[in-house]
Amino acid sequence: MAAEPIREWSDDQLKSDDLPKKDVIKFIQDNAARSFLVEHKLMGNIKNVAKTAKKEQLILAYTDLFESKRFLGSEPIDEVTDQVKSVKLDDKPKEEKIEAAYEGPPKFMKAVLKKGDKTNFPKKGESVSCWYTGSLEDGTVFDTNIPTTARKKKQTKPLSFKVGMGRVIKGWDEGILTMSKGETARLEIEPEWAYGKKGLPDATPKIPPNAKLIFEIELVSVD
């Protein structure tokens, strides 16, 4: 479960003209699951969202967020999570040799960025917790659950799910089974084990059809 944020404003404060729409939008974008933002049409640049979103819509979304508890990190990766920003990945950690991690035609490649304990490997059906960043081949980040500040990271819990059960994309299910606790790895996942021929056209930024996805994943815990 994701950590529940503290309510910033009362109902009366939300209705007040003194509270800028931008502040409400930023709070929701910082704390809501990505699918929640898509559903309430609150994805994208705050200024642009503020131009189109009505105050009543924002109050409804704010209330619904706490009632539904669809907070950041509460949903599997293929149902999407955090606010997405178009950025470039620079200064990547030095990679060790890339290896295929599945029998038959490889559907993903793995590079170990930081070694784990090499003892606690997850088994199918066990719960794992991860920090991650997902990007396209051109470096565009389409999804991450890593908060922008270290302070916020302490208040946020990593994504947790049962591995090998089809709750995330197949490339994650198979790739994480090869990782040990504490390991950070780079997974290059072929379209067949990601979002396939359709991609995710409604996401922001969208994931094109037949896109190879690149994830940097830190396996925090295995339970």
C-alpha positions, 0 to 999 in steps of 0.5 A: 500500500502507498503512504496516504498523504495528509489533506492539505485543505478543508472543504471550505478552503478548497472552495475559497477563491484564495486557493489557486487552482495550480496548487490543487493540481500540483498536489493531485499530480504529486500524490495520485496514481497516473491512471487517476490523473488520466481519468480526471484529465489532470495529466500534463503541464500544470499551467495548461491543466489550470486553463481547462480544469474548472475549480469544481472539477478539481474539488471533485478530484481531490475528494475522490483521491482520498475516498478511492485511495488511489495514491502514487505507488498504489497501482501496478506499473502497467496501470501506471503511477506517477506524474510523467515528465518528458526528460532525458536520462543523462549520466547513467551508471556504468553498466556491467555486461548485458545478458539474456535472461530467458530461454528461447528468443530473448524478450528482454536484456538485463544489465546490472547497475548495482549488485544485490545480496545474491541471496534473496531472489524472489519466487513466483507469487512473492511480494516485491517492492521496487523503485523504478524509472521507465523510458523510451529508447530516445531517453523520454521518461514515461513513468516513474515512482521516484519522488523529486526530492529525498525528503518526499522519498522518505514519505513515499513507499515503493511500488509493491506487487506479487511478482510472476502473477501477471500483475505487471508487464511480462518483462517485469515479471521475468526480469525481477525474478532474476534480481536479488534484494538490493540490486539495481538493474537496467531492463531493455524489454522488447514490445512483446513483453511490454505494451506490444503492437498497440502501445499506450496511445492515451498516456502522456507521453504516449508509448508508441506501438512496438516500442522497446521500453527501458527500465531502471529498477531497484529491488528494495525488498522481497517478502 
